[in-house]
Amino acid sequence: MSVMIIGIAGGTGSGKSTFTNRLRDAFPNDVAVVYHDNYYRRQDDVPFEERKKVNYDHPASLETDLMIKHLKMLKKGQAVDCPVYDYSAHNRSQETIHIEPKKIILAEGILLLADPLLRSMMDIKIYVEADADERILRRIVRDVKERGRDLDNIVDQYLTTVKPMHYLYVEPTRALADVVINSGMNNVAFDIVKSKIQLMLDEN
Ligand code: CTP
């Protein structure tokens, strides 16, 4: 079985998850998803108050080597036990997710195209684009509802790390993508990528 890896990058709140989930749902038997976020480093020895202040938008906060190792295993047809990240705790949880190899692996994350080795493993590189105001609005709603954050904390984090790191590490990777999609909700872009995946599956 030949395995194709499709990378889906883009700024926080751009709609990467929406786009990724739509693709997964379109090919339920042939797609597995690996989230770069699940590879945020384990920080068991760092107190919670310190973990809150870490720069989670810098490449060093992620254990990208482990993700590369797992993608290589999936590519060879081996299953992996992927870590699971807990945003409320700012730490890796004790759980893992068992991922069986599939013909198509979707890899998602803000910094997915920032690492040269990881980037070189992608058969298709997609960058999901959205205006900064829409991204921060989506992030506020999501972080309050799903990640146990309050407004002051979200604003402070956005201004001190999320925004500067976006322009330093995330946005420059837009130029390295094969396809730039205007929002994760774009139906035309979704249909085009879906057709390409179908073609790859038919050729396989
Ligand atoms: N992050 C955080 N706290 C942590 C770890 C990560 O706030 N303990 C944040 C980082 O600041 C980073 C964001 O998580 O900016 C990455 O997730 P994001 O891209 O926002 O979410 P996705 O659902 O992957 O993507 P999208 O919003 O595009 O659907």
Boltz pocket constraint, residues with backbone or C-beta under 6 A from the ligand:
constraints:
  - pocket:
      binder: B
      contacts: [[A, 10], [A, 11], [A, 12], [A, 13], [A, 14], [A, 15], [A, 16], [A, 17], [A, 18], [A, 37], [A, 40], [A, 51], [A, 56], [A, 57], [A, 86], [A, 87], [A, 89], [A, 90], [A, 91], [A, 108], [A, 109], [A, 110], [A, 139], [A, 162]]
      max_distance: 6.0
